[in-house]
Amino acid sequence: MSPRSFVPLLEEAAGRVEVKVEWLSDHWIGCLTRAGSVQYVHGTQFPLNLASAAFAAHDKVSTSTILSDGGIPAVAHLLVRFRSRRVVEHVIDPLLPGLRFPVVVKPLSASGGSDVVLARSVTELREALVSLAPRHAALAVSPFERIDAEYRVVVLDRAPLLCFRKDPAPGEWRHNLGRGARPTLVEDDLLRARLEELAVGALDRIGGRFMAVDIVRVPEGLKVLEINSGVALGRFSRQGPEYRELGLGVYERAVRVMFGRGVRPVR
């Protein structure tokens, strides 16, 4: 997320609980202080998750493997690791028995929709791997699901704080906010409860405290697509005053937990 969208949100949220924010490394690292206590926010990563949980969430294959092992419905992701970034043939044959085309090829780590390629055949898969190999040491390959809707649920310590649908831009098959998708709050109580239950269960399994869970609705039901250990709400908050206040509320609560639950809001 661009610092221009995150910086003012974090500053205002922190100010509400009398936490001071100073910026380092061109606004990439936020140094938060209150009463002699210091905490750091890196990008949109808050110091609330164990490193192992954050690493697992950052790795799409690890996420799907851990969730599936725990009986949580998740979109399958297969690992593609290159021995040489100029040679891709050796990775294609082992993949084929487990694939049904079309498939989606994407960076192993979070990408915001960048370098995500749809491959409809072995030829297109080979072309995608050749194109992406110079930029990525490893990729993830997943089935191209018929997605009826995609949602995001933000959870902090098993409490769902935000639940919204991501409506893709016209002509765009990816549901990333950075690709023009628009967030819409989930108003249906029953659907929201199902989404929140799945998101909390996913974080319980992966060991996350403060993360955003992306969930898709496909013909078989709801599945976790991926988990984001960085909670980016800049584009969400730009949708209007109500959305900005909701985004601020999420960050305010995270800052309060960082410095202890005794921190009270300033109103």
Secondary structure, DSSP 8 states (H G I E B T S, - for coil): --HHHHHHHHHHHHHTTT-EEEEETTTTEEEEEETTEEEEEETTB-TTS-HHHHHHHH-HHHHHHHHHHTT--B---EEEE-SBTTB-HHHHHHHGGG--SSEEEEESS--TTTT-EEE-SHHHHHHHHHHHTTT-SEEEEEE----SEEEEEEEETTEEEEEEEEE--TT-----GGGT-EEEE---HHHHHHHHHHHHHHHHHHT-SEEEEEEEEETTEEEEEEEESS---HHHHTT-HHHHHHHHHHHHHHHHHHT-TT-----
